[in-house]
Amino acid sequence: MDTININKIAPPQRAASELSYEADLKTVLEPVLTEVLDMTESAGWDRRKAAYAVMFLAARQLSDGKANPKTNV
């Protein structure tokens, strides 16, 4: 398992309004999420349930009002 330094996530190269912005963001986040799920599974947790927990926590971040104030997302 390769480890990723999440402190070195590449910054966006496009404006949030551009069509490729989300695709670029997915490309940047995929290895981080894969590592989190790999580490969780290695610790003995079910990978599918861990992925669900990540989705739940991500949705809660938005509903708790922790959206990015720069983009109002």
N, C-alpha and C positions, 0 to 999 in steps of 0.2 A: 504494500500500500504506500503510494507516494503521499507525502504530507504537503499541504498547501498552507502558505502563510496568508491568512485572511486579511492581514493588515496591508497586503499588496494587491488588492483588487484594483484592476485597471479603471481609470476614470472614463466617463463617457466621451466618445469622439463625435457625437451628434447631439442635436437638440432633442429634448424629450418629445417634441411634436413630430419628429421625422419618423417615417414608416419603419426604418431599420433599427430604431432605438431599442425596441423590445427584443428583437432577435439578438442584438449585441448584448443586451443585459442577460438574456438566457444563457448565452455563450460564456459570459463571465461568471454567472452564478452556478452553472451546472457542476463544475469540478468541486466547488465548495460544498454544495449539497451532497454530491456523491461521497465526498470524504466524511461528512457528518453521518450519513447513513451507513457507510462502511464501518465507522468507529462504533456507532450504536449497535450494529449487528455483531461486531466482534466482542462487544461487552455482553452479548447474550440476549439483546432485545430483538423482537420480530421486526424485520425491515419494513414490511408493509404497514404495520401499526406505527412505526417511527415516521414513515412518510406522511401518514395521516396526521400524526401529532404536529409535524412541521406545518402542514397546510392549515390546521386549526390555529396554531400559534401565529402564523402569518396573517390570517384573517382577523384574529383578535387584535393584532398590532394596529390594523386599520380601524377597527371598530372602537378601540380605546382612545381614538383621537391622536394617535402617534404618527399621523401621516406627515410626509415631508412638507414643511411649510413653504419651501421654495417652489414646489409644483402644485400644491393643494391636492395631492393624490391621496 
